Amino acid sequence: MAYIHLYEGTVTGGGTNGTLVSENTGLQPVEVGPLNATDNEVSSNIKLAVRCESGYLCDDCVVTPTGTKSAKWALAPDSSGSPGTYGAYGAALSVGSVPDTNVLIWAKAKATSDESPQNDTTVDLVITATIEAE
């Protein structure tokens, strides 16, 4: 059983809303695009939420893009409802402690002119954390 999850859609900091992003199924992935690789296009900012199961606290939470094209994804902390400073493309984002309410983060992806048009499904946003009972 996973004790920490990623949510998208309508998510608010401190809330418990949002749509669960698929976990190992690909049925509800975080989607971007289409992006124009010829123009090295970057996606819009995508607001996401990390949330621990009720009754648990997740410490040392880190979100990492993994997979073949992970170097085309960037993550940022939330800054009063807007993206904070994005890390380098492909870099992990330390989120710290995550309670059973939404902690907002942001993501964006890019396409580059060295790639062919494709429906890329190679990237996962992997969450690692130390899980404790409250």
N, C-alpha and C positions, 0 to 999 in steps of 0.2 A: 504494500500500500504506500502510495506517495503521500507525504505529509505537507508538501509545499507545492503550490501550483501557480501557473501563469494565466492571467485573464486579459482579454481584449474587449474592444467595443466601448460601451459606456462604462467607464471605470472612474471612480472618484477616490481621492486619497482619504484613508480612514474608513471607507465604506466596505461593503461586502458584495458589491455589484460587479457585473461584467460577465462575459462569456468565456467559459473554460477553454483554453487552447488545448488542442489534442495532445495526448501524451502517448507516444509510440504508435499512433494509428494513422496520422496524417489526415484525419477526417475534418478537423477544424484548425488548420494551420494559421500562423500569422502570414498574411499575404501582402505583397507590395506589387505595384506595377499595373499595367505593363510599363516598363522603362525603356527608353530609346538608347540603346548602347552606342549608336553612332554619335550621339550628343553627350556621352558620359553622364547620363541623367541620374540624379539622386532622387529618391522617393520623398514623399511628404513625411513629416514626423509621425510616428505611430505611438500612441499612448498605450502603455501596458501596465498591469498591476501584478505584483507578487504578493501572495497571501498564504499563510500557514493554516493548517486545519485547526478548527476550534479545539481548544484544550491544549494546544502546543505552542511553543515559541521556537522560532528558527533563528539561530545565531550564526554569525559569520557567513551570511548568504552571499553567494557570488553567482552571477548570470554570465554564461560564456557562449558566444556563438561558436558552433563546431560544424564540421563538415567541409566538403570540397570547396565551396565558395564562401566560407565563413569570413574571409578577409574582405568581403564586400558588405559587411554589416557593421554598424557602429551603434553603441549604447551610451545613454546618458542618464544621470539621476534627474529627478524632478526638482524644479526650482519654482515654487509657488504656482504650480499648474502649467508650467512651460518647461521645455527641455533645458537642463543645465548644460554644462560643457560636455560635448561628446568626447569620448575617448577615441583612440586610434581605431581605424577599421580593423576588425578581427579581435580587438582587445576585450577582456573580461571586464565586468562592472561589479565592484563590491557594493552590496546593498546594506550590509550590516545586519542588525536584528530585524526580523519580520514577525509581527504579531498575527493574530487571526483577522486582521483588517488590511485593506489594500495599502501597499507601499508602491507608489507610482514610479515607473521608469519609462524611458523613451528609446525607440529604436528607429533606425533608418537603414536603407540599403541603396546600393548603387549598381549601375551597369557600366561597363567600360567597353570602349571601342574595339578591344581585342577579342570580344566574345561574339558568338553567333546568336541569333534570336533563339530563345529557349524558354521553357517553363521549368525553372530551376527549383527542385525540391530537395536539394542536398544539404541545406542548412538547418540545424536544430539549435534552439536556445536552451542550453542545459543549465539547470539550477542545482548548485550544491550548497549544503548547509548542515550545521549541527542541529539536530532536532531534540528539544527537551520538552517534557511535560510541564505545564504551567503549575 
